[in-house]
Amino acid sequence: MSATPAGDDDGLLARYDLRMRREAAPDEPGARVERAGRVVRQVNGDSGGGVVLWSDLASAADADAAIAEQLAYFGALGRSFEWKLYAHDRPADLGERLTAAGFEAQEPETLMVAEIAALDRRPVWPAGTTVRRVTDADGVRAVIEVHGAVFGGDQEPLRRRLLAQLARDPERVRVLLVLAGERPVCAARLELTPGTGFASLWGGGTLPEWRGKGVYRALVAHRAALAAEAGYHYLQVDASDQSRPVLERLGFTALTATTPYIHTHSAASPA
């Protein structure tokens, strides 16, 4: 698969929309991707829930009808789900319509992409640290502990997802722990999506006392090298406000904003 020319941000965003959203394949064991009109959704596997990955809704009426359809669909399954909204999605007020329908907007992130060949893929690890690939339940437990300490929230869906990936499709994910001695101080993963050209960076949360020492930068370089070895052209990340400046310095380009809208299933909600 050929790479999009450097500097062609519109072309790169169009490629991302096509490969990673509109033509998306399931990204975890047991999941299924379904195409319902102008919507592409995933019903997750062991992690539970689901996500609307892509939509192309030309009018307000189309948007309201699609929102109602997805609420009914996931409600009948008894599942909470996410509508992953991108700034260029139509109609322009889709976020407002999701909020009016009972979704809760989460913190916005920035979709950032880099051409792997242009990145420095030689990690420089801070003194006293090592990186270890996680392959078993004990390693996953350590990852979840780091994520819980850094990000908070319910990490159980991620725990189930990682265990399923390592058991059933281990070559599509590289789960990594950075250790200071034997203490886990950072956790991250690289997810590979065959046939798309895109590999995805997730996590990278670092314990407070280890921030600013180069752990995150080294993990990006390390994962870029792993993705290059696997034959991928691009790295993609949904960047927080904290990680965006670091990624820009490393050579990533901001393509658009993305906001997760979450609808929480309640047994009392009408299907």
NORCOR-V179210 format. One record per residue. N is the residue number from 1. RES is the residue in one letter. SS is DSSP state (@ for helix, = for strand, . for the rest). Layout:
n | res | ss
N | RES | SS
N | RES | SS
This chain:
n | res | ss
1 | M | .
2 | S | .
3 | A | .
4 | T | .
5 | P | .
6 | A | .
7 | G | .
8 | D | .
9 | D | @
10 | D | @
11 | G | @
12 | L | @
13 | L | @
14 | A | @
15 | R | @
16 | Y | @
17 | D | @
18 | L | @
19 | R | @
20 | M | @
21 | R | @
22 | R | @
23 | E | .
24 | A | .
25 | A | .
26 | P | .
27 | D | .
28 | E | .
29 | P | .
30 | G | .
31 | A | .
32 | R | =
33 | V | =
34 | E | =
35 | R | =
36 | A | =
37 | G | .
38 | R | .
39 | V | =
40 | V | =
41 | R | =
42 | Q | =
43 | V | =
44 | N | .
45 | G | .
46 | D | .
47 | S | .
48 | G | .
49 | G | .
50 | G | =
51 | V | =
52 | V | =
53 | L | =
54 | W | =
55 | S | =
56 | D | .
57 | L | .
58 | A | .
59 | S | .
60 | A | @
61 | A | @
62 | D | @
63 | A | @
64 | D | @
65 | A | @
66 | A | @
67 | I | @
68 | A | @
69 | E | @
70 | Q | @
71 | L | @
72 | A | @
73 | Y | @
74 | F | @
75 | G | @
76 | A | @
77 | L | @
78 | G | .
79 | R | .
80 | S | .
81 | F | =
82 | E | =
83 | W | =
84 | K | =
85 | L | =
86 | Y | =
87 | A | .
88 | H | .
89 | D | .
90 | R | .
91 | P | .
92 | A | .
93 | D | .
94 | L | @
95 | G | @
96 | E | @
97 | R | @
98 | L | @
99 | T | @
100 | A | @
101 | A | .
102 | G | .
103 | F | .
104 | E | =
105 | A | =
106 | Q | .
107 | E | .
108 | P | .
109 | E | =
110 | T | =
111 | L | =
112 | M | =
113 | V | =
114 | A | =
115 | E | =
116 | I | @
117 | A | @
118 | A | @
119 | L | .
120 | D | .
121 | R | .
122 | R | .
123 | P | .
124 | V | .
125 | W | .
126 | P | .
127 | A | .
128 | G | .
129 | T | =
130 | T | =
131 | V | =
132 | R | =
133 | R | =
134 | V | =
135 | T | .
136 | D | .
137 | A | @
138 | D | @
139 | G | @
140 | V | @
141 | R | @
142 | A | @
143 | V | @
144 | I | @
145 | E | @
146 | V | @
147 | H | @
148 | G | @
149 | A | @
150 | V | @
151 | F | @
152 | G | .
153 | G | .
154 | D | .
155 | Q | .
156 | E | @
157 | P | @
158 | L | @
159 | R | @
160 | R | @
161 | R | @
162 | L | @
163 | L | @
164 | A | @
165 | Q | @
166 | L | @
167 | A | @
168 | R | @
169 | D | .
170 | P | @
171 | E | @
172 | R | @
173 | V | =
174 | R | =
175 | V | =
176 | L | =
177 | L | =
178 | V | =
179 | L | =
180 | A | =
181 | G | .
182 | E | .
183 | R | =
184 | P | =
185 | V | =
186 | C | =
187 | A | =
188 | A | =
189 | R | =
190 | L | =
191 | E | =
192 | L | =
193 | T | .
194 | P | .
195 | G | .
196 | T | .
197 | G | .
198 | F | =
199 | A | =
200 | S | =
201 | L | =
202 | W | =
203 | G | =
204 | G | =
205 | G | =
206 | T | =
207 | L | .
208 | P | @
209 | E | @
210 | W | @
211 | R | .
212 | G | .
213 | K | .
214 | G | .
215 | V | @
216 | Y | @
217 | R | @
218 | A | @
219 | L | @
220 | V | @
221 | A | @
222 | H | @
223 | R | @
224 | A | @
225 | A | @
226 | L | @
227 | A | @
228 | A | @
229 | E | @
230 | A | .
231 | G | .
232 | Y | .
233 | H | .
234 | Y | =
235 | L | =
236 | Q | =
237 | V | =
238 | D | =
239 | A | =
240 | S | .
241 | D | @
242 | Q | @
243 | S | @
244 | R | @
245 | P | @
246 | V | @
247 | L | @
248 | E | @
249 | R | @
250 | L | @
251 | G | .
252 | F | .
253 | T | =
254 | A | =
255 | L | =
256 | T | =
257 | A | =
258 | T | =
259 | T | =
260 | P | =
261 | Y | =
262 | I | =
263 | H | =
264 | T | .
265 | H | .
266 | S | .
267 | A | .
268 | A | .
269 | S | .
270 | P | .
271 | A | .
